[in-house]
């Protein structure tokens, strides 16, 4: 993902600066390509509901903003 460049790569690099080689960093690095592929196949009218551990929620929100765009987040 990082080699591809773009906002998702920038986000992962930023996470790496403070998460280092932690389990959370491994989880986010695993989720990034999955979210990119979900965006690729999601219709414009589609929705994604992501259920996650509270410890990962804020990181995933930032990652999803990088993938989908913050303007598409709905409360």
Secondary structure, 3 states (H helix, E strand, C coil): CCCCCHHHHHHHHHHHHHHCCCHHHHHHHHHHHHHHHHHHHCCCCCCCCCCCCHHHHHHHHHHHHHHHCHHHCCC
